[in-house]
Every structure is written in C-alpha cells, then in structure tokens.
Amino acid sequence: MPFYFRPDQVLTSFKRLASRKSQGKTPMERTSSLMYFLSFDAVAKKSAKDILDFNPDKSEGKENRKLIELEFRKLVLIKMDESEILQVIELSKISNDSKSPEKRISSNFLTVPLKKASEQAAPYLYPKRPSTPLIKMGQSATGMKWGMKHHDGWPQNLPKLFSEIVAPTVFTDLAIFIFRDSSIDKIENKNYVDVLSSMITEKYTPSLASFWIEKIKKEQVFVKHIKDPFNDFHEPFSKCIKDASHYPPEEKEIINNYIGYLENLLNENHISFKPLTRE
C-alpha cells in the first residue's frame, strides 16, 4: 500500500529552509540555481547521459528543453488554477507569480546563460553569483555548442548555496519538500532516511544521489522535528497553504539546533570553548 509525507511535516521542513537574510536577491538567486541544477540532474538521470544537448534547432535539444522545464515545474509549483499560480521563488516562501514555472526557466535560464554559453569560446560556468559553479556549458566545456554537464566541483559548491540557512538539516528538509506529493510504494520500511534514500536514488544521478544520502545520514543527529512523517493516504501539500505570504522559521528550535551543531563540531575537533565574560 502506498504512503506519503504528511503535508504538515512537509510544511515544517519547508519553513526550516529559511535564510537568515530576509532582504536582498541572494536567497532567490541561490534558490533558482539550486532548482535549475536539480532539474538538469534529473534529466541527466532519465537520459543516462553525462552531457545533454539543448540545441533549440534539433529534436533532441527540443526534447531536453521540455524535460528540464517539466522537472523544474515539479520542483517549484505548489498550485495552479485560473486565478493564481503559487510557486517557490525562494526556499521557505510561497509566492503568487503570474509567470508559469516553464516560462521562468525558459526566460531566466535557457534563454540567458545557456544562450550566452553557445555564443562564447570560453567555458560558461553557472551560477556565477555566488561563485559556486554547479554546471558548465558551451562548446569548449562540453564539446557541444548547446551542451550542458555537471561542473567538476559541484560536490564542494552545492553546500555553499545553503550557507545562509540556519537549520542544520538542510539536505533532509529539502528532500522532504521535493517529494512532498510523491507516492511511496516501493519500500515498506517507514524510516524517513530509508524512504528518502530510495526516492533520491530513483530520481537523481548516482553521483548526486550518493552525495545527498550521505548528507542526510550525517544530519540524523540533529533531527528532532521528524517523528511521524507519513500518511497512508495522499493529502496535497497545497492544502497547507493559506496564502502566498512568507512563512517565518521557528526561530527558537532552529537556533537550538544550530547551537547543537556547533557544539558537536567543537567536540569532534577537541576544541574547548570558553564563553566571553564582561570585566
């Protein structure tokens, strides 16, 4: 019998992905970079290819464009009807945007950086800001004018996109959000680590899956917010969304988890900490 993540658990995990910086464009830029990377990796998994061709004048390129738009839609879209489009523009936030996810990735990613990559001689690295490339594009980088592949340094660079997120369980919470409405029917063990490991392995490339699963296993020591995460029936995550407002993080819990994370690092490295005192 299939089961699903409870929408209230998804909402809790989603809120924990909030950035400590509430102003500026950085959180939105980092969210976009993350979602484009995950969309690309999912298409690479389906295609079983290291390099994907996005040439708009070739049938393969057109198909890959449709596939990456579909994967992006699955990641960010919360609800769409005649009156509104609710989607993720920034982690922890649901926004009412008139532009569909497909138009967002097409105009902001496929039409801008990818097109620039097809026109320049040097490899095009994405994202450029922050300087944490996850993808490389262009003829000299991939052997294809409209080619795209993983950047060699993505395992070191991906965690940097989460540097402003306080909660120490980013990879766990992100995975729960991504699989928010997915049917879990190929695994009977209702341990969240096993469930997420199975689903990540099925959806993403082996290199990303093994990296992600390792992170989730390391985060277990900080997990206190996942107790009964599953339902035996599907209740859409969109039902949790009352409006398109910002859902503030649970500050006290997040700060306590972060303190625990820092204390653990100090203990692992045998570093003593003496609190500062006023004279």
Long-range contacts (C-beta under 8 A, 24 or more apart in sequence): 1-185, 1-232, 2-183, 2-184, 2-185, 2-234, 3-184, 3-185, 3-190, 3-230, 3-231, 3-232, 4-181, 4-182, 4-183, 4-184, 4-230, 4-231, 4-233, 4-234, 4-235, 5-176, 5-179, 5-180, 5-182, 5-184, 5-229, 5-230, 5-231, 6-228, 6-229, 6-230, 6-231, 6-235, 7-180, 7-235, 7-236, 7-237, 7-239, 7-240, 8-240, 9-176, 9-226, 9-228, 9-229, 10-176, 10-177, 10-180, 10-237, 10-240, 11-237, 11-240, 11-247, 12-225, 12-250, 13-172, 13-173, 13-174, 13-176, 13-177, 13-225, 13-226, 14-91, 14-92, 14-173, 14-177, 14-247, 15-92, 15-247, 15-248, 15-249, 15-250, 16-92, 16-165, 16-167, 16-169, 16-173, 16-225, 16-249, 16-250, 16-254, 17-91, 17-92, 17-165, 17-167, 17-170, 17-173, 17-174, 17-177, 18-91, 18-92, 18-93, 18-165, 18-166, 18-167, 18-247, 18-248, 18-249, 18-254, 19-90, 19-91, 19-92, 19-164, 19-165, 20-164, 20-165, 20-166, 21-164, 22-246, 26-130, 26-164, 27-90, 27-91, 27-164, 28-89, 28-90, 29-127, 29-129, 30-91, 30-127, 30-130, 30-161, 30-162, 30-164, 31-88, 31-89, 31-90, 31-91, 32-108, 32-109, 32-127, 33-126, 33-127, 33-132, 33-134, 33-161, 34-91, 34-158, 34-161, 35-72, 35-75, 35-76, 35-88, 36-72, 36-105, 36-109, 36-126, 36-135, 37-134, 37-135, 37-154, 37-158, 38-71, 38-75, 38-178, 38-204, 39-68, 39-71, 39-72, 39-75, 39-105, 40-68, 40-135, 40-148, 41-150, 41-204, 41-205, 41-208, 42-71, 42-203, 42-204, 43-67, 43-68, 43-71, 44-150, 44-205, 45-203, 45-204, 45-205, 50-149, 50-150, 51-142, 51-143, 51-144, 51-147, 51-148, 51-149, 52-147, 52-148, 52-149, 53-144, 53-146, 53-147, 54-110, 54-114, 54-146, 54-147, 54-148, 55-144, 55-145, 55-146, 56-146, 61-146, 65-106, 65-110, 68-105, 68-110, 69-101, 69-102, 69-105, 69-106, 70-102, 72-101, 72-102, 72-104, 72-105, 73-100, 73-101, 73-102, 75-178, 76-101, 76-104, 77-101, 78-237, 78-238, 78-241, 79-238, 79-241, 84-244, 86-238, 86-241, 86-244, 91-165, 91-174, 92-246, 92-247, 92-249, 93-246, 93-247, 94-241, 94-244, 94-245, 94-247, 95-244, 96-244, 113-137, 114-146, 114-148, 117-141, 117-146, 117-148, 118-145, 118-146, 125-151, 130-160, 130-161, 132-157, 132-158, 132-160, 132-161, 133-157, 134-158, 150-205, 150-207, 155-207, 155-211, 158-211, 159-215, 166-249, 166-254, 166-255, 166-258, 167-249, 167-254, 167-257, 167-258, 168-219, 168-222, 168-257, 168-258, 168-260, 168-261, 169-219, 169-222, 169-223, 169-225, 169-257, 170-215, 170-219, 171-212, 171-215, 171-216, 171-219, 172-196, 172-215, 172-216, 172-219, 172-223, 172-226, 175-199, 175-200, 175-212, 175-216, 176-226, 176-229, 180-237, 181-234, 181-236, 181-237, 183-234, 184-230, 190-230, 192-226, 192-229, 193-217, 193-220, 195-230, 221-264, 222-257, 222-260, 222-261, 224-253, 224-257, 225-253
